[in-house]
Amino acid sequence: MKATIEEKVTPAAPEVMTLKNFRTNNADIENFYRFLHDNGIRREAGMMIEYAMDKLKKARKGKRAAKTLQ
């Protein structure tokens, strides 16, 4: 008789979440959008993302301007 050994796959430890690897995890994106839709906060979430993106753009511009002055 042959005994079969079943290997159990354990999920890997979560890595640090960045924009690039967040996009690759579809389950996280789906859960996020489901949360927004179920709670009726789609408009507020859009406003928060727009605000954050504006802050990032301004910070990037400031860094670029400082580098060129040197």
N, C-alpha and C positions, 0 to 999 in steps of 0.2 A: 504494500500500500504506500502511496505517496501522500505525504502530508503537505498541504498547501499552507503557505504563510501569507497572510494578508498584511500588506503594509498600510498603515494608516497615515494619511497625509495630514500633517499639522500645518496650520496656516503660518506663514512667515510673520515675523515681527513687523509691525507697521513702521514704515520709514517716515522720515520727516516730510510733512506735506508741503509741496511746492505747487505752483500753478501748473507746471508741466506734468507732474505725476498725479495731480488731482484730476486732470482731464482724462487720464487713462483709466481711472477707476469709475466705471459707469454706475456701479451700485451707489456710490457716494453721491454722484450727481443726481441720480434718480430720486434718492431719498431727500436730498436738499430741495429739489423742485416740488416734490410731493408735500413736504412740510410747508413751503411757501404757499402753495395752492390751497391746501387744507385749512390753513389759518387765515387766508384772505389777506396776505401781506405782500403780494407781488409788487404793488406800486411802491411800497416803502422799501422793499429790498432793492428795487431798481434805483431808487433815489440814493440809497446808501452806497451801492456799487459805483454810481456816477460820481458821488462825492469823493470816494476813495481813489478813483482813477484820476480825478482832477488834482488831488493832493500829490499823487505819485508823479504826474506830469510836471507839476510845479517843482517838486524836489529834484527831478532829473534835469530840468532846465537850469536850476541853480547850480548843480554840480558841473554841468557843462560850461557855464559862464565862468565859474571860478577857475576851471582848468585852463581856459583859453587866455585868461588875463596874466597868467604866470609866464 
